[in-house]
Amino acid sequence: MKDEPLPKAARRGLADEVADRVRDAIFEGRFPPGAPLREVELAESLGVSRGAVREGLAQLQREGLIRTGWHRPTTVVEATVTDVEEVYRVRVALDRLAAVTAMRLATSRQLDQLDRLVDEMAAELAADAAVPRLLALDMAFHDQIYAVAGNRRLTEAWQAVRSQVFLFQLQRVSHARGQYRALVVDEHRELARLLRQGGAAEELDRLAGEHVDVARRSLLALLGAPDDGTSADPN
């Protein structure tokens, strides 16, 4: 083996910044599902080169947020039945494992943080907050559960689908806002209660699965898919 230095590590650059800015805009609803993302317009708006935009969009494509192809426009992903089934069946397995693991390991301080997030949801709901704000708190709640579970590989698996979950939830809530607003606080408060209670792993496992399945079914109904009566629970 030759004694040669390794290539220099690339520093975080403009492409990462572009990906962050465009991702935030998608999650804020500024680029809804199906919206085109044009390199020239993005480069001008962000004050960067088209090359940086191209690299940033490639990152978002790997996250499953956008679709592109040869001689095809680049657009924000619109959920299909297959997308929903695949993403939410992965999510239900991850969320159930994260919740049951977190139940065993959570400290009072960590559980207090979950309660605070639910309280923030309730306050934002009472103030008639915009959907993206509620969704951000929803995702922060689940991020906290994964953090408490303390399993790096489990968290990485969650991060691999997290952006798509956020986008699909945004699509769901934009068409079924009333249903989401009616459920979001109570469902998360019950999850937080069971996590604090301890010793109710079976009930927590069931509720974590049902929480994901409600979203899956809502999205499938939005897409006009027939309800086959099956649950996203793999057991």
Secondary structure, DSSP 4 states (H G I P E B T S, - for coil): ----PPPPPPPP-HHHHHHHHHHHHHHTTSS-TT-B--HHHHHHHHTS-HHHHHHHHHHHHHTTSEEEETTEEEEE----HHHHHHHHHHHHHHHHHHHHHHHHH--HHHHHHHHHHHHHHHHHHHTT--HHHHHHHHHHHHHHHHHHHT-HHHHHHHHHHHHHHHHHHHHHHHHSHHHHHHHHHHHHHHHHHHHHH-S-HHHHHHHHHHHHHHHHHHHHHHTT----S--S---
